[in-house]
Amino acid sequence: MKIVSFTLENFRGYKKSTTISFNDLTVLIGKNDIGKSTILEALDIFFENRKLDSDDVNIGAKKSKEPVKLTAVFSNLPNEINLDAGAKTNLKNEFLLNNEFLLEIKKDFSTITKPKTYIVCNHPTNADSNDLHSLKIKELQARAKQLNIQGDFKASVKNEIRKAIWDNLGEAITFDRTELEISEEGVKDIWDKLSTELPLFALFQSDRKNDEKDKEIQDPLKFAAEQAFKKHLAVLNQIKKEVEEEVAEIANLTIEKLKEMNEEVAKQLSPQFPSELKWHTLFNPTLTSDEVPMNKRGSGVRRLLLINFFRAEAERKRNEKNSPNVIYAIEEPETSQHPDWQIKLIDALKELADNGTAQIITTTHSPALGSLIPIENLRFIHKEQNENIIEIGNENNIEKIAKTLGVLPSLEKQPEQVKVFLCLEGPTDINFFNNIAPLFEVDLVNDPRIVAISLGGGTLGHWVTNNYLKKLNKQEVHIYDKDEDLKYQEFVNEVNNRGLNHFAVLTQKRELENYFHESIVIPSFKENDRFDITISIDDESDIPTMIAKLRHNQRSPGKVWEEQGKNYREKCCGHVKKYLSKNTSSQMTIDILKSRNAFEEVNIWFEEIKKRLN
């Protein structure tokens, strides 16, 4: 399962019901003490990793005696579920989903120490059909007989009887929002099965106490143990059941013997067992160095361990199909880390999110990290009229987000001197253009009238820079890779349709690497790698991947390229792109461009730049 949204009500600074939606990777942005950590800690309480206390209740709600309510909505639901002793069904057929066909779980803390949990669903309301989950098998059979239900169904299987009764209503069936309390007869059995399907939630906080009494997760291995136990929970619960049966047998025999001596006391006794065992608490694994536990090491070292825990998790989950879904919540991952490691951490988190079995929720104050995140993955938290507001990142609020993070575009040249902005996708494209520009009598490096900038795709950095350019009111030339899917065609059309004499175009070849010729690429990599590569460059092949794969096969012949992780493959391709743009592109000539049937196209690019310099 994956979490789709989470709603807080009367929890700390969130008095009104406030909902936040989630992607596979979600980044919370806002000023200090605005409510980012509050969301993560509310999730931690929802997933029962910590308890609610009286200080968590909103001050206004305390006065009006309104309860805290936490509600989570989940997608990616199991295709089938065993609710009734081996009889398979699904949540949709059991009418246990909300009106958007998602699983909605609500926790009401009217009593702080014993919250009530509800399955919120669009459930049948017809008389004699709205209470079927609470009925035992004999009661269901009696209800079916009472309603004179006919048809081909097994009268010994509860879910088949329920389905027959609901189907009998036909178009007369009616639905309404219903809250099924999980302690009710029958619903408890449903919850016992559902709760094992819920994702695990791990919160890594930035302000840990770092002493032996700290109950927060300090070592990711402890959470790894919890994941492992959850995977084997069915077997462990069966062991628990068998042990309870044996103990109950002895307890009941003891009570029977007691009756012979004191029946009154015996009547008051019955065997009781905990409803749930926290198996993972039996294991307390640690990593130590020179007998110094990890939670006593410096914060930078602990965070470095955390980075590599995520990298290890990404690799493990690629190789293991039956791992439970996990939600990793990380406060300020940049804490105590060098900027280079901040970027490595974001790469690790992206890979884990792309894996499909984990979601990442993080907060940040780092402009470097924030600018690397796609705008739609940002959640901007701010106050309006003393109420917390959560907005999904979009074109309308990028300026507020940029000011909050301090994400501002930097120009090495004075804006008043600039005549034209050359807008490219990334830094490797800038290197390529810097190197080939002299072939067309253009000096991108030293001419103060031209600024080449990287827009960075759909990230916050892209949107902020693009918005900044509009305000400067300068001429723009945009050149983007065609790629396989023409993903930038819409943006090219938008630029050309502004009516401001801007110019935007997609490359005719797949990407800039397809403008090289093997006559300079092969010797270049032979000199750099000290082994030969054989490659034929055409217009549509993925050249960086082809070269990266060849390099990988020669360096690691025992490892299959396709079986390596996405992050590894992208990193290898990135190295190739950097090398080609920085080194090989300096060997480009007019003759090479002509041999690639590209001279006329590239010449047009630079002619468009020159037109805008006067």
Stockholm file with secondary structure:
# STOCKHOLM 1.0

chainA/1-614         MKIVSFTLENFRGYKKSTTISFNDLTVLIGKNDIGKSTILEALDIFFENRKLDSDDVNIGAKKSKEPVKLTAVFSNLPNEINLDAGAKTNLKNEFLLNNEFLLEIKKDFSTITKPKTYIVCNHPTNADSNDLHSLKIKELQARAKQLNIQGDFKASVKNEIRKAIWDNLGEAITFDRTELEISEEGVKDIWDKLSTELPLFALFQSDRKNDEKDKEIQDPLKFAAEQAFKKHLAVLNQIKKEVEEEVAEIANLTIEKLKEMNEEVAKQLSPQFPSELKWHTLFNPTLTSDEVPMNKRGSGVRRLLLINFFRAEAERKRNEKNSPNVIYAIEEPETSQHPDWQIKLIDALKELADNGTAQIITTTHSPALGSLIPIENLRFIHKEQNENIIEIGNENNIEKIAKTLGVLPSLEKQPEQVKVFLCLEGPTDINFFNNIAPLFEVDLVNDPRIVAISLGGGTLGHWVTNNYLKKLNKQEVHIYDKDEDLKYQEFVNEVNNRGLNHFAVLTQKRELENYFHESIVIPSFKENDRFDITISIDDESDIPTMIAKLRHNQRSPGKVWEEQGKNYREKCCGHVKKYLSKNTSSQMTIDILKSRNAFEEVNIWFEEIKKRLN
#=GR chainA/1-614 SS CEEEEEEEESBTTBCSCEEEECCSEEEEECCTTSSHHHHHHHHHHHTTSSCCCGGGBCHHHHHHTCCCEEEEEEESCCSCEEEETTEEECTTTTTCSCTTSCEEEEEECSSTTSCEEEEEEEEECSTTTSSGGGCCHHHHHHHHHHTTCCSSCCTTCHHHHHHHHHHHHGGGCCEEEEEEETTSTTHHHHHHHHHTTSCEEEEECSSCCCSTTCCSCCSHHHHHHHHHHHHTHHHHHHHHHHHHHHHHHHHHHHHHHHHHHCHHHHHTCCCCCCSCCCGGGGCCCCCEETTEEGGGSCHHHHHHHHHHHHHHHHHHHHHCTTCCCEEEEESCTTTTCCHHHHHHHHHHHHHHHHTSSEEEEEECCCHHHHTTSBGGGEEEEEEETTEEEEEECCTTTHHHHHHHHTCCCCCSSCGGGCCEEEEESSHHHHHHHHHHGGGGTCCTTTCTTEEEEECCTTBHHHHHHHHHHHHHTCEEEEEECCTTTCTTHHHHHHHHTSSSSCEEEECSSSSGGGGSCHHHHHHHHHHHHSSCCCCCCCSSSCHHHHHHHHHHHHHCTTSCGGGSCHHHHHHHHHHHHHHHHHTGGGGCCHHHHHHTTCHHHHHHHHHHHHHTTC
#=GC SS_cons         CEEEEEEEESBTTBCSCEEEECCSEEEEECCTTSSHHHHHHHHHHHTTSSCCCGGGBCHHHHHHTCCCEEEEEEESCCSCEEEETTEEECTTTTTCSCTTSCEEEEEECSSTTSCEEEEEEEEECSTTTSSGGGCCHHHHHHHHHHTTCCSSCCTTCHHHHHHHHHHHHGGGCCEEEEEEETTSTTHHHHHHHHHTTSCEEEEECSSCCCSTTCCSCCSHHHHHHHHHHHHTHHHHHHHHHHHHHHHHHHHHHHHHHHHHHCHHHHHTCCCCCCSCCCGGGGCCCCCEETTEEGGGSCHHHHHHHHHHHHHHHHHHHHHCTTCCCEEEEESCTTTTCCHHHHHHHHHHHHHHHHTSSEEEEEECCCHHHHTTSBGGGEEEEEEETTEEEEEECCTTTHHHHHHHHTCCCCCSSCGGGCCEEEEESSHHHHHHHHHHGGGGTCCTTTCTTEEEEECCTTBHHHHHHHHHHHHHTCEEEEEECCTTTCTTHHHHHHHHTSSSSCEEEECSSSSGGGGSCHHHHHHHHHHHHSSCCCCCCCSSSCHHHHHHHHHHHHHCTTSCGGGSCHHHHHHHHHHHHHHHHHTGGGGCCHHHHHHTTCHHHHHHHHHHHHHTTC
//
